[in-house]
Amino acid sequence: MTDLSGIRHSVDVEAASVYEAAAVALQALRASPWAGAIGPATSLVVEVFEPAVRHTVTVRQLQQWAESTPLSPVEKGRKEQVRTLLSHEMRSQD
């Protein structure tokens, strides 16, 4: 992500999906004293290695995906995991 001052912040994470990677990264960035304010319109660039792919999602998109209806049992598990990560992250902001 790039903060309001134009400084790029990044973290390396392991995840099974783009949204899980975004949630784990968001949690790490919000815990960092250097990242600054992160709002719903903040873009998180997710770059996947092996094979290399890059995705950009906003925090709002991440939240909407996590709250949407799952299409399969596997997706249900992934969404529950992301919601858990997001709820931990939101509690740490309080």
C-alpha positions, 0 to 999 in steps of 0.5 A, a space after each residue: 500500500 502507499 500511504 498519504 505521504 506517498 510512501 510505499 509499505 509492504 509485507 510478505 505473507 503466505 496465504 491460500 487466496 488473494 483476499 486472505 493475503 490482503 487480510 493478513 497484510 492489512 493486519 500486519 500493516 495496521 500493527 506497524 507504527 510506520 504505515 499510517 492511516 488505512 481506510 476503506 478506500 486504501 488499495 492493497 496490491 497483492 503480488 503472487 509468486 509462483 506463478 507471479 501475479 499481481 492483484 489490487 483490492 481495496 479494504 472495502 472490497 476485502 470487507 465486502 467479499 468476506 461478508 458475501 455469500 460463499 459459493 462452496 464449502 471451501 470458499 465458506 472456510 476462506 471467508 470465515 478465516 478472512 472475517 476472523 482476521 478482519 475482526 482481530 484487526 478491527 479490535 486492535 484499532 480500538 
